Amino acid sequence: MAETSHAPIDLSVAMITQAPALADWLVVAPIIVCLTGGAFLLTQRKNTALQGWLAMLILALLVAVCAGLLMHVLNNGPIIMTMGRWLPPFGITFAVDILGAVMALVASTVALFCGLYALTEIDEQSQRYGFFPFLILLLGGVCGAFLTGDIFNLYVWFEVLLIASFGLLILGNERPQLDGAVKYALLNLVATTLFLIATAYLYALVGTLNMADIAVRVRMLPEGAPINTIVALYLVAFSMKAAAFPVFFWLPASYHTPRSVVSAVFAGLLTKVGVYALLRIVVMLMPESRSLFADLLAWIAAATLIIGVLGALAQNDIRRTMGYLVISGIGAMLAGAAIASDLGLMGAILYAVHSMIVMTALYLVCGIMIRSAGTHDLRKLGALYGRDPLLAAIFLILALAVSGLPPFSGFWPKLTLVQAALETGYGWLAFAILINGFFTTIVVGRIWVMSFWRGGPATTPDGETIDLTAMPDFPPKQRRALLLPVMGLTVLVIAIGVLPRPFLTITAGGAGGLIFQDGYIEAVLGKTANLQGQGNMTEPHNASGESQ
């Protein structure tokens, strides 16, 4: 019997045949650090004296890795790594551009300062029940969402961070925490379900899960394809995750229930992942469909801006006030997504960076205030200036920053967004941004006056000051330990405001990557990918996505 001859198989057409460069491993290094670090911390859960400092080492390593990744992307463009030796779009891809690298670096930096704060605030029992492993796992989910190039794995990383956030939210097992966790879990699971349905619908339509390949195939869809329905589903899902109007009510019902450091992590990171997903999927991958929803998105942004800040103005609980300020900030980011010009997207990205830092710092400051006064009710606060002038100064800086006043970090993104709105005919949206800043100034000014300036609670007679020695015991050593990470975040707030040029340059690069998708597509699929939507063939890549 004659043997059948087979032609040699060229694996380089479909599979990676060269080892990736050592620097390209930075693409997946944040995930490796988080998952292995979190697993190792679980083995040390009974050694609470050591566990916290080990977590700080892991978070510091994560910051260093993310900083190296950003530098690598700035110098070499988008970096790609595909799992299982398969070439894109067949394998699971990690694709990192400037936007993803910036968000991962800011998230890891914020988490490091929160970890330092937690060393003092989190008690031994909560450490035993897994605070630091949950924190590291949450960072793994956040960084995975920022770095993935696969839309289904974006859903997976959302699930990872949600699981970790559930654990952090109920840590302490108090009734308000459990009540807040139910509301938080229910609405987020609804949003996740919508995300999964939209993704399944998209896969059925275009036959791929790779983001770059999706961007190419969406351009090839025939007229009448139901892509707008899919975009609408994504908008609802990501609006819920970002806590935008009218599906924001889960946030103020849950963020005030856990420990201050947990609320700070949530406020700084979780809603921003929802905004990032909206920018990446709706704005970048489906720009034509996004333009159809631009006016609706602009009205949602304006409503979120106004209703969020009015909700903050109506609160007497300082923790709920902060929750509504988080919501109002989401409106500013959505405004940039609605405008979707280079200036508008730059403003949205810079505002996200600013909000991640300043809202985290504000929650941490509020934690110190509550610890000092023994209450979170504004009507019962007062005389904190006499007890801690440095804390009063830090809160004032953060208050000016969140209001968008110079010379702090909130000024530049709001100025950029207003300019972008005026240039694109959204004058009323620019007015909403300015009104939001005005009312935000009133909100934080009210907190500062009632908490620091006046002599005591609402029942204290004019001209009298309460006895500071009668306030709850707060050892100076603990106060200094809690103030240190807050001061670090405040330095970043000042630096962005005073030296904005490098931050504006980097965020402009991130905005350019969203608008000009061809660079991202070429980095993932290769130089022969037909970027006009006529085909999807690619030449061989190496593991970094560079053509051979």
C-alpha positions as CSV (number, residue, x, y, z in Angstrom):
1,M,0.0,0.0,0.0
2,A,1.5,3.3,-1.0
3,E,2.1,5.9,1.7
4,T,0.4,9.2,1.4
5,S,2.8,12.1,1.2
6,H,2.1,15.2,3.2
7,A,3.4,18.7,2.4
8,P,5.3,20.3,5.3
9,I,3.1,22.3,7.6
10,D,4.1,25.9,8.1
11,L,3.1,26.5,11.8
12,S,4.2,30.1,11.6
13,V,1.0,30.9,9.7
14,A,-1.2,30.1,12.7
15,M,1.1,29.6,15.7
16,I,3.8,31.5,17.5
17,T,7.2,30.0,16.7
18,Q,9.5,32.4,18.4
19,A,10.0,33.1,22.1
20,P,8.7,36.6,23.2
21,A,11.2,39.2,24.2
22,L,11.8,39.4,28.0
23,A,10.3,42.9,28.2
24,D,7.1,41.7,26.6
25,W,6.3,39.5,29.6
26,L,5.4,42.8,31.3
27,V,2.1,42.5,29.5
28,V,1.0,39.6,31.8
29,A,3.2,40.4,34.8
30,P,0.5,42.3,36.7
31,I,-1.8,39.3,36.5
32,I,1.0,36.9,37.6
33,V,1.9,39.2,40.5
34,C,-1.7,39.5,41.7
35,L,-2.8,35.9,41.4
36,T,0.4,34.3,42.8
37,G,0.7,37.1,45.5
38,G,-2.9,36.6,46.6
39,A,-2.5,32.8,46.8
40,F,0.7,33.2,48.8
41,L,-1.0,35.6,51.2
42,L,-3.7,33.0,51.8
43,T,-1.1,30.7,53.2
44,Q,0.0,33.4,55.7
45,R,-3.5,34.4,56.9
46,K,-2.8,33.2,60.5
47,N,0.4,35.2,60.5
48,T,-1.2,38.6,60.7
49,A,1.9,40.4,61.9
50,L,3.7,39.5,58.6
51,Q,0.8,39.3,56.2
52,G,0.2,43.0,55.9
53,W,3.8,43.8,55.1
54,L,4.0,41.0,52.6
55,A,0.9,42.5,50.9
56,M,2.7,45.9,50.8
57,L,5.7,44.2,49.0
58,I,3.4,42.6,46.5
59,L,1.6,45.9,45.8
60,A,4.9,47.8,45.5
61,L,6.0,45.2,43.0
62,L,2.8,45.6,41.1
63,V,3.3,49.3,40.9
64,A,6.8,48.8,39.6
65,V,5.6,46.3,37.0
66,C,2.8,48.6,35.8
67,A,5.2,51.5,35.6
68,G,7.6,49.4,33.5
69,L,4.7,48.4,31.3
70,L,3.7,52.0,30.7
71,M,7.2,53.0,29.8
72,H,7.5,50.0,27.4
73,V,4.2,50.9,25.7
74,L,5.2,54.6,25.4
75,N,8.5,53.6,23.8
76,N,7.3,50.8,21.5
77,G,3.6,51.2,21.0
78,P,0.9,48.6,21.8
79,I,2.3,45.3,23.2
80,I,0.6,42.0,22.4
81,M,0.8,38.6,23.9
82,T,-1.4,35.6,23.0
83,M,-1.8,32.5,25.1
84,G,-1.4,28.9,23.9
85,R,1.0,29.8,21.1
86,W,-1.9,30.7,18.8
87,L,-1.8,33.8,16.7
88,P,-4.5,36.4,17.1
89,P,-7.4,36.2,16.6
90,F,-7.4,32.5,17.6
91,G,-5.7,32.6,21.0
92,I,-6.6,34.5,24.1
93,T,-4.9,37.9,23.7
94,F,-3.5,40.4,26.1
95,A,-3.2,43.7,24.3
96,V,-1.9,46.8,26.1
97,D,-2.0,50.3,24.7
98,I,-1.4,53.6,26.5
99,L,-4.9,53.7,27.9
100,G,-4.8,50.3,29.5
101,A,-1.3,50.8,30.8
102,V,-2.1,54.2,32.4
103,M,-5.2,52.8,34.1
104,A,-3.4,49.8,35.5
105,L,-0.6,52.0,36.9
106,V,-3.0,54.4,38.6
107,A,-5.1,51.5,40.0
108,S,-2.1,49.8,41.4
109,T,-0.7,53.0,42.9
110,V,-4.1,53.8,44.6
111,A,-4.2,50.3,45.9
112,L,-0.7,50.6,47.4
113,F,-1.7,53.7,49.4
114,C,-5.0,52.0,50.5
115,G,-2.9,49.0,51.6
116,L,-0.7,51.2,53.8
117,Y,-3.8,52.8,55.3
118,A,-5.3,49.3,55.9
119,L,-2.2,48.3,58.0
120,T,-3.6,50.6,60.7
121,E,-7.4,50.5,60.1
122,I,-8.0,46.7,59.5
123,D,-8.0,44.7,62.7
124,E,-6.4,41.3,63.2
125,Q,-9.7,39.4,62.8
126,S,-10.4,41.0,59.4
127,Q,-6.9,40.2,58.3
128,R,-7.4,36.5,59.3
129,Y,-10.6,36.4,57.2
130,G,-8.7,37.5,54.1
131,F,-8.7,41.3,53.7
132,F,-5.3,41.5,52.0
133,P,-5.8,38.4,49.7
134,F,-9.2,39.9,48.7
135,L,-7.5,43.2,47.9
136,I,-4.8,41.6,45.8
137,L,-7.3,39.5,44.0
138,L,-9.5,42.5,43.3
139,L,-6.4,44.2,41.8
140,G,-5.9,41.2,39.6
141,G,-9.4,41.5,38.2
142,V,-9.0,45.3,37.7
143,C,-5.6,45.0,35.9
144,G,-6.9,42.0,33.9
145,A,-9.8,44.1,32.7
146,F,-7.4,47.0,31.7
147,L,-5.0,44.7,29.9
148,T,-7.1,42.1,28.1
149,G,-7.6,42.2,24.3
150,D,-10.4,39.6,24.4
151,I,-13.9,40.7,25.0
152,F,-15.0,37.5,26.8
153,N,-12.1,37.7,29.1
154,L,-13.0,41.2,29.9
155,Y,-16.2,39.6,31.2
156,V,-14.2,37.1,33.1
157,W,-12.0,39.7,34.8
158,F,-15.2,41.6,35.8
159,E,-16.3,38.4,37.6
160,V,-12.9,38.1,39.3
161,L,-13.0,41.6,40.7
162,L,-16.7,41.2,41.7
163,I,-16.0,38.1,43.7
164,A,-13.2,39.9,45.5
165,S,-15.3,42.9,46.1
166,F,-18.1,40.8,47.6
167,G,-15.6,39.4,50.1
168,L,-14.3,42.9,51.0
169,L,-17.8,44.3,51.3
170,I,-19.1,41.8,53.9
171,L,-15.8,41.7,55.9
172,G,-16.9,42.3,59.5
173,N,-20.3,40.6,59.1
174,E,-22.3,43.6,60.3
175,R,-26.0,43.9,59.4
176,P,-25.5,47.2,57.3
177,Q,-22.7,45.5,55.4
178,L,-24.9,42.5,54.5
179,D,-27.7,44.8,53.5
180,G,-25.4,46.8,51.3
181,A,-23.8,43.7,49.8
182,V,-27.2,42.3,48.7
183,K,-28.0,45.5,46.8
184,Y,-24.5,45.7,45.4
185,A,-24.5,42.1,44.3
186,L,-28.0,42.1,42.7
187,L,-27.5,45.1,40.5
188,N,-23.9,44.2,39.5
189,L,-25.1,40.7,38.6
190,V,-27.8,42.1,36.4
191,A,-25.2,44.3,34.7
192,T,-22.9,41.3,34.3
193,T,-25.7,39.2,32.8
194,L,-26.5,42.0,30.2
195,F,-22.8,42.2,29.4
196,L,-22.6,38.4,28.8
197,I,-25.8,38.5,26.7
198,A,-24.4,41.3,24.5
199,T,-21.1,39.5,24.1
200,A,-22.9,36.3,23.1
201,Y,-25.0,38.3,20.6
202,L,-21.9,40.0,19.2
203,Y,-20.0,36.7,18.8
204,A,-23.0,35.2,16.9
205,L,-22.9,38.3,14.6
206,V,-19.1,38.6,13.9
207,G,-17.7,35.2,14.9
208,T,-14.8,36.4,17.0
209,L,-14.0,37.6,20.5
210,N,-10.7,39.3,19.8
211,M,-11.2,43.0,20.2
212,A,-9.0,44.0,17.2
213,D,-10.7,41.4,15.0
214,I,-14.1,42.7,16.2
215,A,-13.2,46.2,15.1
216,V,-12.4,44.9,11.6
217,R,-15.4,42.7,11.3
218,V,-17.9,45.3,12.5
219,R,-16.8,47.4,9.5
220,M,-17.7,44.5,7.2
221,L,-21.3,44.0,8.5
222,P,-24.0,44.4,6.0
223,E,-26.5,47.2,6.3
224,G,-29.3,46.3,8.7
225,A,-27.1,44.1,11.0
226,P,-28.3,44.4,14.6
227,I,-25.1,46.0,15.9
228,N,-27.0,49.0,17.3
229,T,-29.0,46.6,19.5
230,I,-25.7,45.1,20.8
231,V,-24.3,48.6,21.5
232,A,-27.5,49.5,23.4
233,L,-27.1,46.4,25.6
234,Y,-23.5,47.3,26.3
235,L,-24.4,50.9,27.2
236,V,-26.9,49.7,29.8
237,A,-24.5,47.1,31.2
238,F,-21.6,49.5,31.5
239,S,-23.8,52.4,32.8
240,M,-24.9,50.1,35.6
241,K,-21.3,49.1,36.5
242,A,-20.2,52.7,36.3
243,A,-23.2,53.9,38.4
244,A,-24.5,56.3,35.8
245,F,-28.1,57.8,35.7
246,P,-30.6,56.3,36.1
247,V,-29.1,53.0,37.3
248,F,-26.8,54.5,40.0
249,F,-28.9,53.8,43.1
250,W,-26.9,50.7,44.2
251,L,-23.8,52.7,44.9
252,P,-24.9,55.1,47.6
253,A,-26.8,52.2,49.2
254,S,-23.7,50.0,49.5
255,Y,-20.5,52.1,49.5
256,H,-21.1,53.6,52.9
257,T,-21.4,50.2,54.7
258,P,-17.8,48.7,54.7
259,R,-14.6,50.0,56.3
260,S,-13.4,53.3,55.1
261,V,-10.4,51.8,53.2
262,V,-12.7,49.3,51.4
263,S,-15.0,52.1,50.4
264,A,-12.0,54.0,49.2
265,V,-10.8,51.1,47.0
266,F,-14.3,50.7,45.6
267,A,-14.7,54.5,44.9
268,G,-11.3,54.7,43.3
269,L,-11.4,51.6,41.1
270,L,-14.6,49.8,40.5
271,T,-16.8,52.3,38.7
272,K,-13.8,53.3,36.5
273,V,-13.5,49.8,35.2
274,G,-17.1,50.3,33.9
275,V,-16.1,53.6,32.2
276,Y,-13.0,52.0,30.7
277,A,-15.1,49.1,29.3
278,L,-17.5,51.6,27.7
279,L,-14.6,53.5,26.1
280,R,-12.9,50.4,24.9
281,I,-15.9,48.5,23.4
282,V,-18.4,51.2,22.4
283,V,-16.2,54.1,21.6
284,M,-13.2,52.3,20.1
285,L,-14.6,49.1,18.5
286,M,-18.0,50.4,17.4
287,P,-17.6,54.1,16.6
288,E,-20.3,54.4,14.0
289,S,-22.9,52.9,16.3
290,R,-21.7,55.0,19.2
291,S,-22.3,58.2,17.1
292,L,-26.0,57.2,16.9
293,F,-26.2,57.1,20.7
294,A,-24.1,60.3,21.2
295,D,-26.9,62.6,22.1
296,L,-28.5,60.0,24.5
297,L,-25.1,59.4,26.1
298,A,-24.7,63.2,26.5
299,W,-28.1,63.5,28.3
300,I,-27.2,60.6,30.5
301,A,-23.9,62.3,31.3
302,A,-25.6,65.6,32.1
303,A,-28.2,63.9,34.3
304,T,-25.5,62.0,36.2
305,L,-23.5,65.2,36.7
306,I,-26.5,67.1,38.1
307,I,-28.4,64.5,40.0
308,G,-25.2,63.1,41.6
309,V,-24.1,66.4,43.0
310,L,-27.6,67.3,44.2
311,G,-27.8,63.9,45.9
312,A,-24.6,64.8,47.7
313,L,-25.9,68.1,48.7
314,A,-29.0,66.5,50.3
315,Q,-27.0,64.1,52.6
316,N,-26.0,64.5,56.2
317,D,-24.1,61.2,56.3
318,I,-20.5,62.0,55.2
319,R,-20.1,58.6,53.7
320,R,-23.2,58.8,51.5
321,T,-22.1,62.3,50.4
322,M,-18.9,60.8,49.1
323,G,-20.9,58.1,47.3
324,Y,-22.9,60.7,45.4
325,L,-19.7,62.6,44.5
326,V,-18.4,59.4,42.9
327,I,-21.6,59.3,40.8
328,S,-21.3,62.9,39.7
329,G,-17.7,62.3,38.6
330,I,-18.9,59.4,36.4
331,G,-21.0,62.0,34.5
332,A,-17.9,63.9,33.5
333,M,-16.3,60.8,32.1
334,L,-19.4,59.9,30.2
335,A,-19.5,63.5,28.8
336,G,-16.1,62.8,27.2
337,A,-17.4,59.5,25.8
338,A,-20.4,61.3,24.3
339,I,-18.3,64.0,22.7
340,A,-15.7,61.4,21.5
341,S,-13.4,63.9,19.9
342,D,-9.7,63.7,20.7
343,L,-10.1,66.5,23.2
344,G,-13.2,65.0,24.8
345,L,-11.7,61.5,25.2
346,M,-8.5,63.1,26.6
347,G,-10.6,64.9,29.2
348,A,-12.5,61.7,30.0
349,I,-9.3,59.7,30.6
350,L,-7.6,62.5,32.6
351,Y,-10.7,62.9,34.7
352,A,-10.7,59.1,35.4
353,V,-7.1,59.3,36.6
354,H,-7.9,62.3,38.7
355,S,-11.1,60.7,40.1
356,M,-9.3,57.5,41.0
357,I,-6.8,59.4,43.1
358,V,-8.9,62.2,44.7
359,M,-12.0,60.1,45.5
360,T,-9.8,57.4,47.2
361,A,-8.1,60.1,49.2
362,L,-11.4,61.7,50.2
363,Y,-12.8,58.5,51.5
364,L,-9.6,57.9,53.5
365,V,-9.8,61.4,55.0
366,C,-13.4,60.8,55.9
367,G,-12.3,57.6,57.6
368,I,-9.9,59.6,59.8
369,M,-12.6,62.2,60.5
370,I,-15.1,59.6,61.6
371,R,-12.4,58.0,63.8
372,S,-11.6,61.3,65.4
373,A,-15.2,62.4,66.1
374,G,-16.8,59.0,66.6
375,T,-19.6,59.8,64.2
376,H,-20.3,60.1,60.4
377,D,-23.2,62.5,60.8
378,L,-22.4,66.0,59.7
379,R,-24.7,67.4,62.2
380,K,-22.7,65.9,65.0
381,L,-19.2,66.8,63.6
382,G,-17.3,69.9,64.5
383,A,-14.0,71.3,66.0
384,L,-11.8,68.9,64.1
385,Y,-9.5,71.8,63.0
386,G,-8.4,72.3,66.6
387,R,-7.6,68.6,66.9
388,D,-5.8,68.1,63.5
389,P,-5.0,71.2,61.4
390,L,-3.0,69.1,59.0
391,L,-6.1,67.0,58.2
392,A,-8.1,70.1,57.7
393,A,-5.6,71.4,55.2
394,I,-5.5,68.1,53.3
395,F,-9.3,67.9,53.1
396,L,-9.4,71.5,51.8
397,I,-6.9,70.6,49.0
398,L,-8.9,67.5,48.0
399,A,-12.1,69.6,48.2
400,L,-10.8,72.1,45.7
401,A,-9.5,69.3,43.5
402,V,-12.8,67.4,43.3
403,S,-14.6,70.7,42.6
404,G,-12.3,71.3,39.6
405,L,-10.7,74.4,40.9
406,P,-7.0,75.3,40.2
407,P,-4.2,74.6,40.9
408,F,-5.2,71.0,41.6
409,S,-5.8,67.9,39.5
410,G,-9.5,68.4,38.8
411,F,-9.0,71.7,37.0
412,W,-7.4,70.4,33.8
413,P,-9.8,67.5,32.9
414,K,-12.9,69.8,33.5
415,L,-11.3,72.6,31.4
416,T,-10.6,70.1,28.6
417,L,-14.1,68.7,28.7
418,V,-15.7,72.1,28.6
419,Q,-13.5,73.1,25.7
420,A,-14.3,69.9,23.9
421,A,-18.1,70.3,24.5
422,L,-18.0,73.9,23.2
423,E,-16.0,72.9,20.1
424,T,-18.5,70.1,19.2
425,G,-21.7,72.0,19.7
426,Y,-22.6,70.6,23.1
427,G,-22.7,74.0,24.8
428,W,-25.5,72.8,27.2
429,L,-23.2,69.9,28.3
430,A,-20.4,72.3,29.0
431,F,-22.9,74.3,31.1
432,A,-23.8,71.1,33.0
433,I,-20.1,70.4,33.8
434,L,-19.7,74.0,35.1
435,I,-22.9,73.7,37.2
436,N,-21.6,70.4,38.6
437,G,-18.4,72.1,39.7
438,F,-20.3,75.0,41.3
439,F,-22.5,72.6,43.4
440,T,-19.6,70.3,44.2
441,T,-17.8,73.3,45.7
442,I,-20.9,74.0,47.9
443,V,-21.0,70.3,48.9
444,V,-17.4,70.0,50.0
445,G,-17.3,73.5,51.4
446,R,-20.3,72.6,53.6
447,I,-18.4,69.5,54.9
448,W,-15.3,71.5,55.7
449,V,-17.2,74.2,57.5
450,M,-19.4,71.8,59.5
451,S,-16.6,69.4,60.4
452,F,-13.5,71.6,60.8
453,W,-14.5,75.3,61.1
454,R,-17.4,75.4,63.5
455,G,-16.8,74.9,67.2
456,G,-18.9,71.8,67.7
457,P,-22.1,69.9,66.7
458,A,-25.3,71.6,65.6
459,T,-26.4,72.0,69.2
460,T,-23.3,73.8,70.3
461,P,-24.0,77.5,71.2
462,D,-22.4,80.1,69.0
463,G,-19.0,81.2,70.3
464,E,-18.4,78.0,72.2
465,T,-16.1,75.2,71.4
466,I,-16.4,71.6,72.5
467,D,-13.8,70.1,74.8
468,L,-11.4,68.3,72.5
469,T,-10.3,65.9,75.3
470,A,-13.9,64.6,75.4
471,M,-13.7,63.3,71.9
472,P,-13.0,59.6,71.2
473,D,-9.4,58.4,72.0
474,F,-7.3,58.5,68.8
475,P,-3.6,57.8,69.6
476,P,-1.3,60.2,67.7
477,K,0.8,57.3,66.4
478,Q,-2.3,55.8,64.7
479,R,-3.3,59.2,63.3
480,R,0.1,59.7,61.8
481,A,0.0,56.2,60.3
482,L,-3.4,56.9,58.6
483,L,-2.3,60.4,57.4
484,L,0.8,59.1,55.6
485,P,-0.9,57.4,52.7
486,V,-3.4,60.3,52.4
487,M,-0.6,62.7,52.2
488,G,1.0,60.6,49.4
489,L,-2.3,60.7,47.4
490,T,-2.6,64.5,48.0
491,V,0.9,65.0,46.6
492,L,-0.3,63.3,43.4
493,V,-3.3,65.6,43.3
494,I,-1.1,68.6,43.6
495,A,1.4,67.3,41.0
496,I,-1.2,66.7,38.3
497,G,-2.5,70.3,38.9
498,V,0.8,72.1,39.0
499,L,2.7,70.0,36.4
500,P,0.0,68.9,34.0
501,R,2.0,68.6,30.8
502,P,3.2,65.0,31.1
503,F,-0.2,63.8,32.2
504,L,-1.9,65.7,29.3
505,T,0.5,64.2,26.8
506,I,0.1,60.7,28.0
507,T,-3.7,60.9,28.2
508,A,-3.7,62.5,24.7
509,G,-1.9,59.4,23.5
510,G,-4.6,57.2,25.2
511,A,-7.3,59.2,23.5
512,G,-5.6,58.9,20.1
513,G,-5.5,55.1,20.5
514,L,-9.3,55.1,20.9
515,I,-9.9,57.3,17.9
516,F,-7.4,55.8,15.5
517,Q,-8.0,52.1,15.9
518,D,-5.8,51.0,13.0
519,G,-2.7,51.2,15.1
520,Y,-4.2,48.9,17.7
521,I,-5.6,46.5,15.1
522,E,-2.3,46.4,13.2
523,A,-0.4,45.6,16.4
524,V,-2.7,42.7,17.2
525,L,-3.5,41.3,13.7
526,G,-0.4,42.3,11.7
527,K,0.4,44.8,9.0
528,T,-1.5,43.0,6.3
529,A,-4.8,43.2,8.2
530,N,-7.2,45.0,5.8
531,L,-8.2,47.9,8.0
532,Q,-10.9,49.1,5.7
533,G,-13.1,46.1,6.4
534,Q,-12.4,44.0,3.3
535,G,-10.7,41.1,4.9
536,N,-9.1,39.6,7.9
537,M,-6.0,37.8,6.8
538,T,-2.8,38.5,8.7
539,E,0.9,37.7,8.2
540,P,2.7,35.9,10.9
541,H,3.4,37.5,14.3
542,N,5.7,36.8,17.1
543,A,4.4,36.7,20.7
544,S,4.6,40.5,21.0
545,G,2.3,41.0,18.0
546,E,5.1,42.2,15.8
547,S,5.2,41.0,12.2
548,Q,7.9,38.4,11.3
